C-alpha cells in the first residue's frame, strides 16, 4: 500500500514539474492562434511553430527575428506580436520564433529520487533494520555539506541549449535565405546569452545587428562570460537592460558596458529601461509602454546604423 502511495506521489510531482508544464508549449501556441496564423518550421525531426508578419511598406528593410522564451518574465507571444507590428510599420518582415528550454535533473536530484524510491521500497517490505542501516535514511549523511553549496534538483544545461538553438537557427536560415535586406535578431534573457554563445562559435549565424534585452544565465561562470561574448562579437549590439528584471542580469550590467568600452567595440549602446512600465487596459489600441520603449530604441538603433 505504501509503495502504491509513493508511486502516486511521484507521478503527481512529475505532473507539476516545470518540464511537464513546458512539455506542450508548442502545442499551446498552435492552438492559441487562428487557423493559418501559425506556420510550421521543421527543425531536425521536430516541428516548431513560427509566426510571420509581413512588412507594411513597399520597400522591405529585411528580416527581424524575435526569439521567444516560455517564461512570464520574458517576451510573451502577444508582446512579440505587438513589437512585430511596430517593426513591420517600418518595413521589416518579422519572424517570431518560440524556443523551448528543457530542464535537466542535477546529480543531487537524481540521487534524491533514487533514495526516495529505495526508501519507499524498504518501507513497503516492512524491514525497519534495512532502513536504519542505510546511510542518510535518518535525514543525515556521512559527508559534510558545504554551507554555500546548491540544493537545486533541476537546472538548465547551457551546452544542450546552445546545440538546440543552433538547430533552430539553421532551420530559420534555410527558410529565410532568399529574403533580401538586413538581418536583425531580438532576444531576451537566457536566449540572448545563448545566441551570443552560438554566434561566437559559428559565423554563419551572425546577424547584421543584435538587440539583447537583459541577457543572463543562471550559472555564475556562464553569466560572467556574457560580457566577453558581447565585447568580442563582430556585429553591432544594442544592449537593453530592464531594471530589476533579474539579479543575474543586474550583476553584469556595468561589466558588459565597461568590457565593451575597454575592448573598443564598435557600434555598442547600452540603454537602461525602467521596470515600472506595465499598464493594464481593455482597449486594444492601448500600447504596452514596455514594448513601446523596446520598439523605439530598436528603431532608433537601426537609424543610427544608417538602415
C-alpha positions as CSV (number, residue, x, y, z in Angstrom):
1,X,0.0,0.0,0.0
2,X,2.8,2.4,0.9
3,X,4.6,1.6,-2.3
4,X,1.5,2.4,-4.3
5,X,1.1,5.7,-2.5
6,X,4.7,6.6,-3.2
7,X,4.3,5.8,-6.9
8,X,1.2,8.1,-7.0
9,X,3.1,10.9,-5.3
10,X,6.0,10.6,-7.8
11,X,3.5,10.9,-10.7
12,X,1.9,14.0,-9.1
13,X,5.4,15.5,-8.7
14,X,6.2,14.9,-12.3
15,X,2.9,16.4,-13.4
16,X,3.6,19.7,-11.6
17,X,7.2,19.9,-12.6
18,X,8.3,22.8,-14.9
19,X,9.4,20.2,-17.5
20,X,5.9,18.9,-17.7
21,X,4.5,22.4,-17.8
22,X,6.6,23.3,-20.8
23,X,6.1,19.9,-22.5
24,X,3.1,21.1,-24.6
25,X,4.4,24.7,-25.1
26,X,4.5,24.4,-28.9
27,X,1.1,22.7,-29.0
28,X,-0.4,25.5,-26.9
29,X,1.0,28.1,-29.3
30,X,-0.5,26.2,-32.3
31,X,-3.9,26.1,-30.6
32,X,-3.8,29.6,-29.3
33,X,-3.9,31.4,-32.6
34,X,-6.3,31.5,-35.5
35,X,-6.1,28.8,-38.2
36,X,-3.3,29.7,-40.7
37,X,-1.7,32.4,-38.5
38,X,0.9,29.9,-37.1
39,X,3.2,28.2,-39.6
40,X,5.4,25.2,-39.2
41,X,9.2,25.1,-39.2
42,X,10.9,21.7,-39.5
43,X,13.9,21.6,-37.0
44,X,15.6,18.3,-37.4
45,X,12.9,15.8,-36.6
46,X,10.8,18.3,-34.6
47,X,8.1,20.7,-35.9
48,X,8.3,24.1,-34.4
49,X,5.6,26.8,-34.8
50,X,6.6,30.3,-36.1
51,X,4.6,33.4,-36.7
52,X,5.4,35.7,-39.7
53,X,4.4,39.3,-40.1
54,X,4.8,40.9,-43.5
55,X,6.2,44.5,-43.9
56,X,3.7,47.3,-44.4
57,X,5.9,49.4,-46.7
58,X,6.7,48.9,-50.4
59,X,10.4,48.6,-49.7
60,X,11.5,46.0,-47.1
61,X,14.3,46.6,-44.7
62,X,15.0,42.9,-44.3
63,X,14.1,40.3,-41.7
64,X,13.8,40.8,-37.9
65,X,13.8,37.5,-35.9
66,X,12.3,37.6,-32.4
67,X,13.3,34.7,-30.3
68,X,10.7,34.0,-27.6
69,X,11.2,32.1,-24.3
70,X,8.4,30.3,-22.4
71,X,8.8,32.5,-19.3
72,X,6.5,35.1,-17.8
73,X,9.4,37.5,-17.3
74,X,10.3,37.4,-20.9
75,X,8.6,38.4,-24.1
76,X,5.1,36.8,-24.3
77,X,3.8,35.9,-27.7
78,X,1.3,38.8,-27.5
79,X,4.1,41.3,-26.7
80,X,6.2,39.8,-29.5
81,X,3.3,40.4,-32.0
82,X,3.0,43.9,-30.7
83,X,6.7,44.6,-31.3
84,X,6.4,42.9,-34.7
85,X,3.6,45.4,-35.5
86,X,5.9,48.3,-34.8
87,X,8.7,46.9,-36.8
88,X,6.5,45.9,-39.8
89,X,5.3,49.5,-39.9
90,X,9.0,50.5,-40.5
91,X,9.4,48.0,-43.4
92,X,10.6,44.9,-41.5
93,X,9.4,41.4,-42.2
94,X,9.2,39.8,-38.7
95,X,9.5,36.2,-37.8
96,X,8.5,35.2,-34.2
97,X,10.3,32.0,-33.3
98,X,9.3,30.4,-29.9
99,X,12.1,28.4,-28.3
100,X,11.5,25.8,-25.5
101,X,14.3,25.3,-22.9
102,X,14.5,21.9,-21.4
103,X,15.0,21.5,-17.6
104,X,17.6,18.8,-16.7
105,X,17.9,17.0,-13.4
106,X,21.0,17.6,-11.3
107,X,23.1,14.7,-9.9
108,X,21.7,15.6,-6.4
109,X,18.2,15.5,-7.8
110,X,18.7,12.1,-9.4
111,X,20.3,10.8,-6.1
112,X,17.5,12.2,-4.1
113,X,14.9,10.5,-6.4
114,X,16.8,7.2,-6.1
115,X,17.0,7.5,-2.4
116,X,13.3,8.3,-2.1
117,X,12.4,5.3,-4.3
118,X,14.7,3.0,-2.3
119,X,13.2,4.3,1.0
120,X,9.7,3.6,-0.3
121,X,10.7,0.0,-1.2
122,X,12.2,-0.6,2.2
123,X,9.1,0.7,3.9
124,X,7.0,-1.4,1.7
125,X,8.9,-4.6,2.6
126,X,8.5,-3.8,6.2
127,X,12.2,-4.2,7.1
128,X,13.0,-1.4,9.6
129,X,16.5,-2.7,10.2
130,X,17.4,-2.2,6.5
131,X,16.1,1.3,6.6
132,X,18.1,2.1,9.7
133,X,21.4,0.7,8.3
134,X,21.2,2.8,5.1
135,X,23.3,5.9,5.1
136,X,21.2,9.1,5.0
137,X,18.0,7.2,5.9
138,X,17.6,9.2,9.1
139,X,18.0,12.5,7.2
140,X,21.7,12.8,7.9
141,X,24.7,11.9,5.7
142,X,28.2,10.8,6.5
143,X,29.6,13.5,4.1
144,X,29.9,17.1,5.2
145,X,27.7,19.5,3.3
146,X,29.2,22.9,2.4
147,X,27.0,25.8,3.7
148,X,27.2,27.6,0.3
149,X,26.5,24.5,-1.8
150,X,23.5,24.4,-4.0
151,X,20.4,22.3,-3.2
152,X,18.8,22.7,-6.6
153,X,17.5,19.5,-8.1
154,X,17.0,20.9,-11.7
155,X,18.9,23.2,-13.9
156,X,19.2,24.5,-17.5
157,X,22.0,22.9,-19.4
158,X,23.8,25.7,-21.3
159,X,25.6,23.4,-23.8
160,X,22.5,21.5,-24.7
161,X,20.5,24.7,-25.1
162,X,23.2,26.1,-27.4
163,X,23.1,22.9,-29.5
164,X,19.3,23.0,-29.7
165,X,19.3,26.7,-30.6
166,X,21.9,26.0,-33.3
167,X,19.5,23.5,-34.9
168,X,16.7,26.1,-34.9
169,X,18.8,28.8,-36.3
170,X,19.9,26.5,-39.2
171,X,16.2,25.9,-40.0
172,X,15.5,29.6,-39.8
173,X,18.4,30.5,-42.1
174,X,17.3,27.9,-44.6
175,X,13.8,29.3,-44.6
176,X,14.9,33.0,-45.0
177,X,18.0,32.5,-47.2
178,X,16.2,34.1,-50.2
179,X,15.0,37.1,-48.3
180,X,17.0,40.2,-49.2
181,X,17.9,43.0,-46.8
182,X,19.3,43.3,-43.3
183,X,19.1,40.6,-40.7
184,X,18.1,41.8,-37.2
185,X,17.7,39.5,-34.2
186,X,15.9,40.4,-30.9
187,X,16.4,38.1,-27.9
188,X,15.8,38.4,-24.2
189,X,17.1,36.7,-21.0
190,X,18.7,33.3,-21.3
191,X,18.1,33.1,-25.1
192,X,20.1,36.3,-25.6
193,X,23.0,34.7,-23.7
194,X,22.7,31.5,-25.7
195,X,22.5,33.3,-29.0
196,X,25.7,35.2,-28.2
197,X,27.5,31.9,-27.5
198,X,26.2,30.3,-30.7
199,X,27.4,33.2,-32.9
200,X,30.8,33.1,-31.2
201,X,31.3,29.5,-32.5
202,X,29.7,29.8,-35.9
203,X,29.9,32.9,-38.0
204,X,27.1,31.7,-40.3
205,X,24.6,32.7,-37.6
206,X,25.9,36.3,-37.2
207,X,23.2,38.9,-37.8
208,X,23.7,42.4,-39.1
209,X,22.7,43.6,-35.6
210,X,21.5,42.1,-32.3
211,X,19.2,43.6,-29.7
212,X,19.7,41.9,-26.4
213,X,17.2,42.5,-23.6
214,X,18.6,41.8,-20.1
215,X,20.8,38.9,-21.1
216,X,21.7,36.5,-18.3
217,X,22.2,32.8,-17.5
218,X,21.5,31.4,-14.0
219,X,25.0,30.0,-13.5
220,X,27.9,32.1,-12.2
221,X,30.6,31.2,-14.7
222,X,28.4,31.4,-17.8
223,X,26.8,34.6,-16.6
224,X,30.2,36.3,-16.2
225,X,31.2,35.3,-19.7
226,X,28.4,37.2,-21.3
227,X,30.4,40.5,-21.1
228,X,33.2,38.9,-23.1
229,X,30.7,37.5,-25.6
230,X,29.3,41.0,-26.1
231,X,32.7,42.6,-26.3
232,X,34.1,40.1,-28.8
233,X,31.1,40.0,-31.1
234,X,31.7,41.3,-34.6
235,X,28.2,42.8,-35.1
236,X,26.5,45.9,-33.7
237,X,24.8,45.2,-30.3
238,X,22.0,47.2,-28.7
239,X,22.1,46.2,-25.0
240,X,18.7,46.9,-23.3
241,X,18.7,46.4,-19.6
242,X,15.4,46.3,-17.7
243,X,15.8,47.5,-14.1
244,X,15.0,44.8,-11.5
245,X,14.1,42.0,-14.0
246,X,16.8,39.6,-12.9
247,X,19.6,39.7,-10.2
248,X,21.8,37.7,-12.6
249,X,21.5,40.3,-15.3
250,X,22.0,43.2,-12.8
251,X,25.3,41.7,-11.8
252,X,26.7,42.1,-15.3
253,X,25.2,45.5,-16.4
254,X,28.3,47.5,-15.6
255,X,30.6,44.7,-16.5
256,X,29.1,44.5,-20.1
257,X,29.4,48.3,-20.6
258,X,32.9,48.5,-19.3
259,X,34.1,45.4,-21.2
260,X,32.7,46.8,-24.5
261,X,34.4,50.1,-23.8
262,X,37.8,48.7,-22.9
263,X,37.7,46.4,-25.9
264,X,37.0,49.3,-28.2
265,X,33.9,47.6,-29.6
266,X,32.3,49.5,-32.5
267,X,28.6,50.1,-32.5
268,X,27.6,49.2,-29.0
269,X,24.9,51.0,-27.0
270,X,23.5,50.2,-23.6
271,X,20.1,51.6,-22.5
272,X,18.6,51.2,-19.1
273,X,14.9,50.8,-19.1
274,X,12.6,51.3,-16.1
275,X,10.9,48.3,-14.6
276,X,7.5,50.0,-13.7
277,X,6.1,50.3,-17.2
278,X,3.3,47.8,-17.3
279,X,-0.2,49.1,-17.8
280,X,-3.5,47.0,-17.9
281,X,-6.1,48.1,-20.4
282,X,-9.1,46.6,-22.1
283,X,-8.5,48.9,-25.0
284,X,-6.9,47.0,-27.9
285,X,-5.4,50.3,-29.1
286,X,-3.6,50.8,-25.8
287,X,0.0,50.0,-26.4
288,X,2.3,48.5,-23.8
289,X,4.8,51.1,-22.6
290,X,7.4,48.4,-22.2
291,X,7.1,47.3,-25.8
292,X,7.0,51.0,-26.9
293,X,10.3,51.5,-25.2
294,X,11.9,48.5,-26.8
295,X,10.5,49.3,-30.3
296,X,11.5,53.0,-30.1
297,X,15.1,52.1,-29.0
298,X,15.3,49.4,-31.7
299,X,14.1,51.6,-34.5
300,X,16.4,54.4,-33.3
301,X,19.3,52.0,-33.3
302,X,18.7,50.9,-36.9
303,X,18.5,54.6,-37.9
304,X,21.8,55.2,-36.1
305,X,23.3,52.3,-38.2
306,X,22.1,54.0,-41.3
307,X,19.4,51.5,-42.3
